[in-house]
């Protein structure tokens, strides 16, 4: 009798998808039991004899991990972005990599809009005022004055699905929308401009580009200096796109009116980050997709991707479809599975090592 194929899941996920995966005949599913992410060594140990890996964006799936997991044949990431996965190394091994685009578009656009509202109307600052007992109860006509979104100009950097969803919401609120994208995409109701012009004209700017070599540090000190005095910056895409130290300096100098960040170059944000001391800044812990329905649907798609990859079928959402062809050409789909080395197993659910 053939032994079950082992699948490692690096965290428990919302919704019933993992229960469905665990009931799948022929699979032995092991879930990392802790709330915090497994470190690189723990992840490598857990993947040593796994054929399937369902990971999160906080799990580094690089060439070293792949080398430590000789039986791995399918990777499914519970995320849209894949900058945590070495796609080239996975493709060279014939390992398809799935992700969850499209599922979280509307939810992330809603968070971007919420942060625009919160920054423009100084919601977090007002909450702190009440909690600190600084509100005397007398109505101050000039106290905590914010700005209206209606009639304001919003610059959307990146006109992919999320950027377009935000633009549609902004237009419904009566905002003027400028847009810039590397692909020069045209979107109805969005005025296409170059990035320097977008920064100079926009009262609010929202970032929606993927993190890549071309977008790393896209908004540095020079670009932030081009923004209108008093402008507000929101980033719900990836942290490496905005120079955090330069942003902190611009806020301290009063050049910008405020900012709101849901993503950071290092996550969690280190205690030494200059962002903590920056004024007029809202910080949220990467919650762009954090709604009950969206996170459950992400889990469903991640499981669908994983099951398809293990079966040698095309994943519903695959970032490197050429890997399936490469794996088939090498005969890996029909090859006998190697025996696990040394009999080592990854941590089982409940294993507190």
C-alpha positions as CSV (number, residue, x, y, z in Angstrom):
1,X,0.0,0.0,0.0
2,X,1.4,3.4,-1.0
3,X,2.2,5.7,1.9
4,X,0.2,9.0,2.0
5,X,1.8,12.0,0.4
6,X,2.9,14.5,3.0
7,X,1.7,18.2,2.9
8,X,3.0,20.9,5.2
9,X,0.9,24.0,5.9
10,X,2.8,26.8,7.6
11,X,-0.1,28.3,9.5
12,X,-3.7,27.6,10.4
13,X,-6.1,29.5,8.0
14,X,-9.6,30.9,8.4
15,X,-12.5,29.0,7.0
16,X,-13.1,25.3,6.3
17,X,-10.6,24.8,3.5
18,X,-7.9,23.2,5.6
19,X,-10.4,20.7,7.0
20,X,-11.3,19.7,3.4
21,X,-7.6,19.3,2.6
22,X,-7.0,17.2,5.7
23,X,-9.9,14.8,4.7
24,X,-8.4,14.3,1.3
25,X,-7.6,10.6,0.8
26,X,-3.9,9.8,0.1
27,X,-2.6,12.9,1.9
28,X,-1.1,13.4,5.3
29,X,-1.5,17.1,6.2
30,X,0.6,18.6,9.0
31,X,-0.1,22.2,10.2
32,X,2.4,24.4,12.0
33,X,0.8,24.7,15.4
34,X,2.1,28.0,16.6
35,X,0.8,31.5,16.0
36,X,4.2,32.9,14.9
37,X,5.8,31.9,11.7
38,X,8.3,29.0,11.5
39,X,11.8,30.3,11.2
40,X,14.0,29.2,8.2
41,X,15.4,26.1,9.9
42,X,12.0,25.0,11.2
43,X,10.5,25.5,7.8
44,X,13.3,23.5,6.1
45,X,12.8,20.7,8.6
46,X,9.1,20.7,8.1
47,X,9.5,20.5,4.3
48,X,12.2,17.9,4.2
49,X,10.0,15.1,3.0
50,X,6.9,17.1,2.0
51,X,5.5,16.9,-1.5
52,X,3.2,19.9,-1.0
53,X,3.8,23.2,0.8
54,X,1.1,25.7,1.6
55,X,2.9,28.8,2.8
56,X,2.4,32.4,3.7
57,X,4.1,35.6,2.5
58,X,6.2,35.6,5.7
59,X,7.8,32.2,4.7
60,X,11.0,32.5,2.7
61,X,10.9,29.9,0.0
62,X,14.3,30.3,-1.5
63,X,16.8,28.0,-3.3
64,X,18.1,26.8,0.1
65,X,14.7,25.6,1.2
66,X,14.0,24.0,-2.1
67,X,17.4,22.1,-1.9
68,X,16.3,20.9,1.6
69,X,13.0,19.6,0.2
70,X,13.9,17.1,-2.6
71,X,10.4,15.6,-2.8
72,X,8.5,18.9,-3.1
73,X,6.3,19.0,-6.2
74,X,3.8,21.8,-5.5
75,X,3.9,25.1,-3.7
76,X,0.8,27.2,-2.9
77,X,1.1,30.6,-1.4
78,X,-1.7,32.2,0.6
79,X,-1.0,35.6,-0.9
80,X,-1.1,37.6,-4.1
81,X,2.5,38.8,-4.1
82,X,5.3,36.2,-4.5
83,X,8.4,38.2,-3.7
84,X,9.0,35.7,-0.8
85,X,9.3,32.8,-3.3
86,X,12.3,32.2,-5.6
87,X,10.2,31.5,-8.8
88,X,13.2,30.9,-11.0
89,X,14.5,28.2,-8.7
90,X,11.0,26.6,-8.4
91,X,10.6,26.6,-12.1
92,X,14.0,25.1,-12.7
93,X,12.9,22.2,-10.4
94,X,9.6,21.9,-12.3
95,X,7.6,23.0,-9.2
96,X,4.5,25.0,-10.0
97,X,3.8,27.9,-7.6
98,X,0.2,29.0,-7.0
99,X,-1.0,32.2,-5.4
100,X,-4.4,34.0,-4.8
101,X,-4.8,37.0,-7.1
102,X,-8.2,38.5,-7.7
103,X,-9.7,37.2,-4.5
104,X,-8.6,40.2,-2.4
105,X,-8.9,43.0,-4.9
106,X,-12.1,44.6,-3.5
107,X,-11.1,44.1,0.1
108,X,-7.7,45.7,-0.3
109,X,-9.1,48.6,-2.3
110,X,-11.6,49.2,0.6
111,X,-8.7,49.3,3.1
112,X,-6.8,51.8,1.0
113,X,-10.0,54.0,0.9
114,X,-10.4,53.6,4.6
115,X,-6.8,54.7,5.2
116,X,-7.4,57.7,2.9
117,X,-10.4,58.7,4.9
118,X,-8.6,58.1,8.3
119,X,-5.6,60.1,7.3
120,X,-7.5,62.9,5.6
121,X,-10.0,63.3,8.5
122,X,-7.4,62.7,11.3
123,X,-9.5,59.8,12.7
124,X,-6.7,58.1,14.6
125,X,-5.4,61.4,16.0
126,X,-8.9,62.3,17.2
127,X,-9.3,58.9,18.9
128,X,-6.0,59.4,20.8
129,X,-7.2,62.9,21.8
130,X,-10.4,61.5,23.5
131,X,-8.5,58.6,25.1
132,X,-5.8,60.9,26.5
133,X,-8.5,63.1,28.1
134,X,-7.4,66.1,26.0
135,X,-10.9,66.7,24.8
136,X,-12.4,69.3,27.1
137,X,-15.9,69.0,25.7
138,X,-16.0,72.6,24.4
139,X,-16.4,72.7,20.6
140,X,-13.3,74.2,18.9
141,X,-14.0,75.5,15.4
142,X,-10.4,75.1,14.4
143,X,-9.7,71.8,16.2
144,X,-8.6,68.7,14.3
145,X,-9.4,70.1,10.9
146,X,-9.0,67.6,8.1
147,X,-9.7,67.7,4.4
148,X,-12.6,66.7,2.2
149,X,-12.1,63.8,-0.2
150,X,-14.9,65.0,-2.5
151,X,-13.3,67.4,-5.0
152,X,-9.8,66.3,-4.1
153,X,-7.3,64.9,-6.6
154,X,-6.1,61.3,-6.0
155,X,-3.1,59.9,-7.7
156,X,-3.1,56.1,-8.1
157,X,0.3,54.6,-8.6
158,X,-0.3,51.3,-10.4
159,X,-3.4,50.5,-12.3
160,X,-3.7,46.8,-11.8
161,X,-6.9,45.3,-10.4
162,X,-6.6,46.9,-6.9
163,X,-5.6,50.3,-8.3
164,X,-8.5,50.3,-10.7
165,X,-10.9,49.2,-7.9
166,X,-9.8,52.1,-5.7
167,X,-10.0,54.6,-8.7
168,X,-13.7,53.5,-9.2
169,X,-14.5,54.2,-5.6
170,X,-12.7,57.5,-5.6
171,X,-14.6,58.7,-8.7
172,X,-17.9,57.6,-7.0
173,X,-17.0,60.0,-4.2
174,X,-16.5,62.9,-6.5
175,X,-12.7,62.8,-6.6
176,X,-10.5,63.6,-9.6
177,X,-8.2,60.6,-10.3
178,X,-4.8,60.6,-11.9
179,X,-3.1,57.3,-12.7
180,X,0.4,56.0,-13.6
181,X,1.4,52.5,-14.4
182,X,4.5,51.0,-15.9
183,X,2.4,49.4,-18.7
184,X,0.8,52.8,-19.5
185,X,-2.6,51.2,-19.0
186,X,-5.6,53.3,-19.9
187,X,-8.5,53.3,-17.5
188,X,-11.9,55.1,-18.1
189,X,-12.2,58.1,-15.9
190,X,-8.6,58.1,-14.9
191,X,-6.2,60.7,-16.4
192,X,-2.9,59.1,-17.4
193,X,0.1,61.1,-16.4
194,X,3.8,60.5,-15.8
195,X,4.8,59.7,-12.2
196,X,6.5,63.1,-11.5
197,X,3.3,64.9,-12.7
198,X,1.1,62.6,-10.6
199,X,3.2,63.4,-7.5
200,X,3.1,67.1,-8.1
201,X,-0.6,67.4,-8.8
202,X,-2.2,64.9,-6.3
203,X,-3.4,65.9,-2.9
204,X,-3.6,62.2,-2.0
205,X,-1.5,59.4,-3.4
206,X,-2.2,55.6,-3.1
207,X,0.4,53.0,-4.0
208,X,-0.7,49.8,-5.8
209,X,2.3,48.4,-7.7
210,X,3.9,45.0,-7.2
211,X,7.3,44.8,-5.6
212,X,10.0,44.1,-8.3
213,X,13.5,45.2,-9.2
214,X,12.0,48.2,-11.1
215,X,9.7,49.3,-8.2
216,X,12.1,48.7,-5.3
217,X,12.5,52.2,-3.7
218,X,10.1,53.7,-6.3
219,X,9.2,56.5,-3.9
220,X,12.4,57.7,-2.4
221,X,13.5,61.1,-1.0
222,X,13.5,62.8,-4.5
223,X,10.0,61.5,-5.3
224,X,8.6,62.4,-1.9
225,X,10.0,65.9,-2.3
226,X,8.0,66.3,-5.5
227,X,4.7,65.7,-3.8
228,X,2.5,68.6,-3.1
229,X,3.1,70.3,0.3
230,X,0.6,68.8,2.8
231,X,-0.2,65.8,0.6
232,X,-1.2,62.4,2.0
233,X,0.5,59.1,1.1
234,X,-1.1,55.7,1.5
235,X,0.7,52.3,0.8
236,X,-1.2,49.0,0.8
237,X,1.0,47.2,-1.7
238,X,4.5,46.3,-0.6
239,X,6.8,48.0,1.9
240,X,10.0,48.1,-0.2
241,X,8.3,50.5,-2.6
242,X,8.5,53.5,-0.2
243,X,11.7,54.7,1.4
244,X,10.6,54.6,5.0
245,X,13.4,56.7,6.4
246,X,12.8,59.4,3.8
247,X,9.0,59.3,4.5
248,X,9.7,59.7,8.2
249,X,11.9,62.7,7.5
250,X,9.3,64.3,5.2
251,X,6.6,63.9,7.9
252,X,8.8,65.3,10.7
253,X,9.7,68.3,8.5
254,X,6.0,69.0,7.9
255,X,6.4,68.6,4.1
256,X,3.6,66.0,3.9
257,X,0.3,66.3,5.6
258,X,0.1,62.7,6.6
259,X,0.6,59.0,5.6
260,X,-0.9,55.6,6.2
261,X,1.1,52.4,5.8
262,X,-0.2,48.8,5.9
263,X,3.0,47.3,4.6
264,X,6.7,47.6,5.5
265,X,10.1,46.7,4.2
266,X,10.6,44.5,7.2
267,X,7.6,42.8,8.9
268,X,7.0,43.0,11.7
269,X,8.2,46.6,11.8
270,X,11.4,46.6,13.9
271,X,11.4,48.7,17.1
272,X,14.2,50.8,15.7
273,X,12.1,52.0,12.7
274,X,12.0,55.8,12.4
275,X,8.3,55.5,11.5
276,X,7.3,55.1,15.1
277,X,8.5,58.6,15.9
278,X,7.0,60.2,12.8
279,X,4.0,62.5,13.2
280,X,0.7,62.2,11.4
281,X,1.3,58.6,10.4
282,X,-1.1,55.6,10.7
283,X,0.4,52.2,10.9
284,X,-1.6,48.9,10.4
285,X,-0.3,45.3,10.4
286,X,-0.7,44.2,6.8
287,X,-4.4,43.8,6.9
288,X,-5.3,44.6,3.3
289,X,-7.1,41.3,2.8
290,X,-8.3,40.9,6.4
291,X,-12.0,40.3,6.0
292,X,-13.7,37.1,7.0
293,X,-15.0,36.3,3.6
294,X,-11.8,37.2,1.7
295,X,-9.4,35.3,3.9
296,X,-11.6,32.2,3.7
297,X,-11.8,32.5,-0.1
298,X,-8.0,32.9,-0.2
299,X,-7.7,29.6,1.8
300,X,-10.0,27.9,-0.7
301,X,-8.0,29.0,-3.7
302,X,-4.7,28.1,-2.0
303,X,-6.0,24.6,-1.3
304,X,-7.3,24.3,-4.9
305,X,-3.9,25.3,-6.2
306,X,-2.1,22.8,-4.0
307,X,-4.3,19.9,-4.9
308,X,-4.0,20.6,-8.6
309,X,-0.2,20.9,-8.4
310,X,0.0,17.6,-6.5
311,X,-2.1,15.9,-9.1
312,X,0.1,17.2,-11.9
313,X,-2.7,19.4,-13.2
314,X,-2.6,23.1,-14.1
315,X,-3.3,25.2,-11.0
316,X,-6.3,27.6,-11.1
317,X,-3.9,30.5,-10.4
318,X,-0.3,29.6,-11.2
319,X,2.6,32.2,-11.3
320,X,4.9,29.9,-13.3
321,X,2.9,27.6,-15.6
322,X,6.0,26.7,-17.5
323,X,7.1,24.7,-14.4
324,X,4.4,22.1,-15.1
325,X,5.7,21.6,-18.7
326,X,9.3,21.4,-17.4
327,X,8.4,18.9,-14.7
328,X,6.5,16.7,-17.3
329,X,9.5,16.9,-19.7
330,X,11.7,15.6,-17.0
331,X,9.3,12.8,-16.1
332,X,8.9,13.9,-12.6
333,X,5.2,13.3,-12.6
334,X,5.5,9.6,-13.2
335,X,8.8,9.0,-11.3
336,X,8.8,7.0,-8.1
337,X,9.0,9.2,-5.1
338,X,12.3,9.1,-3.2
339,X,12.4,7.9,0.3
340,X,12.7,10.6,2.9
341,X,16.3,11.1,4.1
342,X,17.1,10.0,7.6
343,X,13.5,9.4,8.4
344,X,13.2,13.0,9.8
345,X,9.7,14.5,10.0
346,X,8.5,18.0,10.2
347,X,6.6,19.2,13.3
348,X,3.1,17.7,13.6
349,X,0.1,19.7,14.7
350,X,0.6,19.9,18.5
351,X,4.4,19.5,18.3
352,X,5.7,22.4,20.4
353,X,9.4,22.1,19.5
